[in-house]
Amino acid sequence: MDNYEKAISDPTSAVPAMKGRQYSRFVSLMKYFLPLIAAVIGGLVIFLPMLKVENSAFSINISDVKSRDGDSLSIVNAKFIGADNKKQPFSITADLARNVLKGTEQIQLEMPKADIAINEGGWLVLSAKSGLYDQKKKSLNLTGNVNLFHDSGYEFTTTDAQINLKNGIALSNSPVNGQGPFGELMSQGIRIEEKGKRIFFSGKTKLIMSPKAFKE
C-alpha cells in the first residue's frame, strides 16, 4: 500500500501534520507580537506615574516632559493656571519651565507670558524673555524685554518687573517707555494697581500728549 492509499484508509494520520503546521504558525506570530506587547507594557510603566500627577497649578502633555537629572524636571510648553483674591482667573505659559517638581514653589520660565483677566471682560498681558514663578505666593518676576499690554490700548516696556498676581499689582523700578491713546511716555519707574485701573510713574517722567487724547 502506497502513501496515498494509506492516507485514504486512515484519515487520522494527516491530523498530526496539520497540528504541527498550525503550531509553527502560532510560534511565528508570537515571535512578532510578544516584543511589541513588552514594549507597550514598558512604556506604560514609565509614563503612567506622570499621568497621575495631581497638581491643578499646571497642565502638560506627556511628550513635553524632559527629566534632565534626578533633581530637576523640565516641561516644554508649560501652562500654569490660578485665580486672584477676587477669583479672577490668570494663566501663565512658557516655552520651557524648569525645576518643576512636587513641592517646589519657585519655577524658572523661559519666554513666559501671563494673561490676566479683568472685570467686565478686560485683560492684561505681560511677556518677557525669562521669569520666576512662585506658586505659593502667586508672584511672577520678569526680566529681559518686559512688555505689558492692556486691552484699552496702552503698552509699556521695561527691563524687569515684579507681578503680584493675587492683588493685581505690577511694579518696576527700571526705566519705562509707554504708548497708547494718551500719547507717548518715558519714566524711571512704574506701579500698576488693580490690574491697570491706577497707574503711577516714579522719578523723572516725560509725557508727549497725542492730539487724539483731547478729543471726546
Secondary structure as UniProt FT lines:
FT   HELIX           3..9
FT   HELIX           11..14
FT   HELIX           15..51
FT   TURN            56..57
FT   STRAND          58..59
FT   HELIX           62..64
FT   STRAND          65..69
FT   TURN            70..71
FT   STRAND          72..83
FT   TURN            85..86
FT   STRAND          89..98
FT   TURN            102..103
FT   STRAND          106..110
FT   STRAND          113..118
FT   HELIX           119..121
FT   STRAND          122..127
FT   STRAND          130..134
FT   TURN            135..138
FT   STRAND          139..150
FT   TURN            151..152
FT   STRAND          155..164
FT   TURN            165..168
FT   STRAND          169..172
FT   STRAND          176..180
FT   TURN            181..182
FT   STRAND          183..187
FT   STRAND          189..193
FT   HELIX           194..196
FT   STRAND          198..202
FT   STRAND          206..209
FT   HELIX           211..214
//
